Amino acid sequence: MASLSQTASLLLRLAARRRTGAGAWVTAREAFWIALEALRAHKLRSILTLLGVVIATTTLIAVMSIINGMNLYIADHIANLGANVFIVHQWKWAQGYEAWLKARRRNKPVRIEEFEFLRESLKGYKSIGASAGLHNSDTQARYQGHTLYDVGVSGVTPNMIDIGQQKVESGRYITEADYQHESMVCFVGRDLVDDFFPSVDPLNKEILVNGIPFRVIGVAQKIGSTFGESQDNFAQIPLTTFRKFYSPRPSLAVSVQAWNARQMLVLEDEVRALLRARRHIPYREDDTFGINASETIMDTWNMLMGTIFTVTIGIVAVFMVVGGIVIMNIMLASVTERTHEIGIRKSLGARRRDILMQFVIESSVMAGIGGGIGVLLAFLVSRIVDYFFTSTVPLSAVLVGLFLSTAVGLFFGIYPASKAAKLDPIEALRTEN
């Protein structure tokens, strides 16, 4: 594959070093340079040879990057319920569609009486709160002629600021006094502030939430968006006020915060036992409510991603095998082309294992370079995906991609290398170039 003069020069240097007792690493280094020269001398053939490995490596790393980015995104934006927090709701959020339909028909909403029952009966928790949302798609907020639509209106208990992920940027949160007196106050997100009060202090200003006036007492820190939907377009009011004006018996999401992760499992079991007893659920029947924790959501998500990754592995395996077969055929052709060179090497004292190592290293280098190109392309794909959605390249994906590509070259290079090593030196020297 390399030119005769360059190959002869390498062989003479190798023979001289072997006579002086140089180690096996010299053979590996010379084989490495021969492989690079072969790739340079036959550019088009090299590109076609490495195409399968490049595609496989790019696909593997790109998919792992997207999955990794999605996992981080889900953990930060969807499954992040708060530190050591689980939520009691009408049904489990992370379940199959058929199970969800069944739960929707069977399960009862969690009412204010059950929240108060848990608050009084549950022992050892750090905090417990509740929230209820207005499920009207026509929710809006107005201020001096400006209207913001699809506003998330919810009623909350005062301690939800300590349980959830929201933080106060300015002003204050809803207090126990606001809760007890059904105060007409609201805690708002950044979208309302940016739209209604771009250059003035929003505190103590009065806005209309679905036509009802509320005084702004606090502004939340910016959260951002999830799947392109803003999480800062909301207004929170005391749960008592919410019940008075919007829904007398709302369906609640009860948030229970434990002192540590180990206590969460104990509290979940206690909540389940208390609610089952209160609802008189027979022993053999399923819960008529759902207990949701971050781990449950992430486990379901990981199962979905595991299925996608399994399919990806199948596709990558096909490309890797195709790429390996192409490399093996090219190396067999290389052995045929370089039969005379092999004869020269053996006449200079090269052993069978030296010839074997040279061709195995050459095929591994070819596949490794293909893997390296695949890594670069995967980084490019990841950057493009991250610009529109989310993608993060993990170091493990790069290492796995490089290892697999090199291993493919090593595996599929054994047969051509073995064939070259078994050549008879006399017959090889008789072969015309």
N, C-alpha and C positions, 0 to 999 in steps of 0.2 A: 504494500500500500504506500509506504514511503518511497522516495526515490532511492536508487541503488547506491549512489555515493553517500548519501546521508545515513542510510542503513549500515553500509560497510563501515563508516566512521564510528558509529555507535557500537558496532560489533567488535571492532578492533580495540576501542577503549574498554569495553566490557571484558575482553579476553586479557588485556594487560592488567586490569584490576583484579581479575580472578587469579592470575599468576602471582600477584602480590598478596593474596589472601584476603581481599575485601569481602565483606559479609553479604548476606542475601539481600539486604536492603538496597545494594547497588543494582542488582538485577531488577528489583521493583522500580527503582528510579528510572533506569534506562527504558524499561517497558512502558512507563508512564509517558516519557517523551516521545517514544515511537508511536504510541496511541494518539497523542496530540498532533503529531506530524501527519498521521494517516487521516485524521479528521480534516486538517487544513488542506491536504492535497486533493481530497475528494469531497468538496463542500456539498454538492447537491446530494450525493449518495449518503453523506453523513446526516443531512437534514431529514431525508426520507427514513433513514435508519432509526433516528431518535424520535420520530414523530409520535409513535405510540407511547413511549415513555413520557414524553413531554405532556401529551394530552392527559395521561393517567395522573401524573404528578400534579398538574394544574387543577384537574377536577377534584382530586383528593384534598388538597390544601384549601382550595376555594370553598368547598362545601364545609370543611371543618372550621374555616374562618367565619362563614355565615352562621353556622350553628353556634359557634362560640359567642359571636356578637349577639345573636338572638337570646342565648341563655343569659348573658349579662343584662340585656335589655329587659327581659321578662323578670329577672330577679330584682332589678332596680325599680321598674315601673308598674309591673302587674302583681307580682307575688310578694312585694314588700308591704306587708300589713302592719309593720311596726316591730319594735324590739320585743321578742317573746310574747307575741300577741296572736290569738286565734279569734275567729269571728263565728258567732252562732247566728245562722240565717235560716230562711225557710227551706233551702236545699243546699246540697253541696255544689260548689261552682265547677269543680274539675271532675266531670263524669261524662259518660257517653250520652248521645242525644236521646236514645230510647230511655235510658235511666232517668235523664232529666225530665222527659215528658211524664214518666210514671210518677216521679217525685212531685212534679207540679200539680198533678191531679190528687195525689194522696196527702202531701204535706200541708200543714197549717202554718200560716204566718206567725212569726214571733211577735207577741203583743206587749204593750207596756206593762201589763200585770206580770208577765213572765220575766221581764227585765227586772222589775222590782223584787220578784221572788228570788231570782238568782243573786241579786245584790245583797239580799238579807240572808239567804241560806248558804251560799257558797263561802267557804272559809279559806283564808290564806292567800288570796289574790293580792296583787299589787294595786290594780285599778280595774274598774269595770265601767263601761260607758255604752251609750247607744246612739244610733243615728237612723234617720228615716228620710228617704228621698221623695221628691215630687216627680212622679212618673208621667207627667203631662209633657208631651213633646212641644207644646206651644208656650213653654216658660220663657219669660223675658224680663228684662230690667230696663227702667227708663230714668233719665235725669235731664231735665231742661230740654226736651225735644230730641234727645239722643236715645236710641233704643238698641239694646243688645239682646239677640235672640239665643235660644238654646242654652239658657243659663241653668246650671245645676243648682237647684234650690233644695236645701236639706235642713232638717231640724236636728240638733245635737245636744248632748249633755255637756256641761262645762268641762269635764275632765277629758274630753276627746282630744284636746290639744296636747295632752301628755301621752296619749296612747298612740295616736296616728303619726304620720310623717309631716304634717303641716307645722310650720313655724310662724311666729308673729314677726312681721317686718316692722310695722309701726302700729301704734295704738295698743289695744288689748284684745284679749279673747272674751268670749261669753263667760260671765261669772255665775256663781250660785244664786246671787241676788237677781240677776237677769232671768235665770231659770225659774225661780220661785214666783217672781212677779209677772211672768209672761211679758217681759219687756219687748218693745218694738225696736230692737237693735239687730244689726247684722255684721258679720265678719266676711269680708269679700276677698276675691282673688285679684291677681294683677290685671287680668283682662278688663275688668270693670273699671279699675283705676286708670288704666291707660286710655280707655275710651271716653270715660266721663270726666276725669280729672287729670288731664295731661300736664297741666302747669299749676295746679292748685292743690292744697292739702285736702284729702278726701275725708278726714276725720270730722265727725259731727255733721256731715252733709246728709241730706235726706234723699233717698232714692225710692223709686216705686218697684217693688218685686211682685209681678203679676197683679199690678194695680193697687197694692197695699204699701203704705209708706213705712220705711225703716230707716233708722239713723245708723250711719256707718261708724262703728266703734274701733275697727281694726282692719289691717291689711295683711294678707299672708305673703310669705316669701314666694318668689316665682318657682313653680314646679317644672314647667315645660309641657311637652306634648307626648302622647302615647299613640303610636300608629297614626300620626298626623292629626290627632284630635287633642285640642288644648285641654290641659288639666287645671288651668287658672281661671276658667270662666264659671265661677260659682259664687253663691251667696249662702252663708250659713246663719241660721237664726236659732234661738232657744227651742228645744223640742216641745216645751209646753206651748209656746207661741205657735209653732208649726201645727200642733194638734188643734189649737183654737181656730185658726184661720183656714187651714188647708185640708187636714185629715184627722178626724177625731180618734180613729183607731188605725194608725199607720202600721205597716209591716216594718219591723225593726231589724237592724243588724246590730247585735250585741257584741261589743269588743271586750275581751277579757285579757288582761295583761298579767303575766306571771313574773315572779322575781328573777327566774333564770330559766334556761331551756329545759332543764331536767324537770322542773316543777310543772311545765306546760302539759306533759302527758298526764300527770296526776289530776290537774284541773280539768282537762278535757274529759277524763273518765267521770269526775264528779259532776260536771255539767250534764253529761249524757245521762247519768243515773238520776239526777234531780228532775230533768225535763221529762224523762220517760215515766217517772213516778207521778209527776204532776199531770201528765197527759194520759195516764192510765194505759200505757202501751203494753200489750201482752209480751211475755218473755220471748216468744218465737217470732215476733213481727219486727220489721225494720224500723229504724228511727223515722219519725215524721218531721224531722228537722235536719239541718246540716251543720257540721262543725268543720270550719275551713281554716287551715293553717298554711303558712308559706311553703312548708315542706310538701304538703299534699298537692298544691298547685304545681310546684317544681317537679315532683315525681311524675305527674301526668304529662307535663310538658316534655320531660326527658324521655318518657316512653315514646311519645310521638317523634321526637328528634332521633331516637334510637332506630325507629323503623326507617326513617329517611336515610340515616347514615348506613344502615344495612344495605339498602338498595344502591347507595353510592359505592359501597365497597364492592358490590357485584360488578358495577360498571367499570370501576378502576381495575379490578382483577382481569376483566376481559382485555382492556387496553394494555395492561402490563404484560399479559401472556402474549398478545399480538406483537407488542414491542420486543419482547424477549425472543420470540421466534424469528423476527426480522433480524435482530442482532446476531442470533446464532447462524442464520443463513449467510449474512455478510461476513462473519468470521470464518465460516467454511470456505467461502470464496477467497478470503484473504489467505487462508492456509494454502489453497491451491496456487494462488499467485506467488506466494513467498516460499514455495517448496525449496527452491535453490538457496534462498537465504537461510532456511532451516538447516540445510546440508552444510553450509559454511559454518554456521554456529556450532554444529556438532563436531565438525572437523577441528574447530578451535578449542574444543574441550567442554562445550556446554553439555550438561546432563539433561536427562529427560525431564526432571522436575524444573530445570531452568526454562525449558521451552514451554512446559505446562504453565508455569507462573507468568511468563511473558504474555501469553494469549489470554489467560484468565484476567490478568490485570488490564489488558487492552479492552476487553469487553466490559469490565467493570467501570473503567474510566469513561468509556463511551456512554454507558447507561447513566453514570453519575453526572456527566455533563448534561445529559438530557434532563435529569432530575433538577439540576441547578437552573436550567432554562425554565423548567416548569415552575420552580419556586418564584422566579422573577415575574413570570406571567401571572401566577396566582396572586402575588402582591398587587399587581396592576388591576386585576379583576376585583380584588378585595377593596381597593381604594375607590373604584368606580361604584361598587355596591354600597360602600359606606357613605358615599356622597348622597345617594338617594335614600338609603335606608340605614342599615347597620351591619358592620362586619369588622371583626378583629382577628388578626392572624396570630394564633398561639404559637409559641416556640416549639411545642410538641408536634404540631402539624408539619412544620418545616423539617424537623429531625426525622419524623416518620416518612415523609416524602423522599428525602435524600437517602435514607436507609433502604427503603423499598426499591427505589430505582437502582441503587448500587447492587443490592442483593439479586435483582433480576438479571443484571449483567453478569454477575458472578455465577449464578445458577446456569444460565443459558450459554455461558462461555466455556463451561467445563467440557462439553463434548467436542467442540472444535479444537480446544487446547489439547485434549487427550489424543485426538487424531494427529495433531501436529507433533506431539511428543513421541508418538510411536513410529514416525517415519524413519525408514532406514537411511542413514547418512549417505551411503554410496549411491542409492537410487535417487535420493534428493539432489545430489550434486550433478547427476546426469540430466536433470530436468532443465529444459531451456526456459529462460525468463520470457 
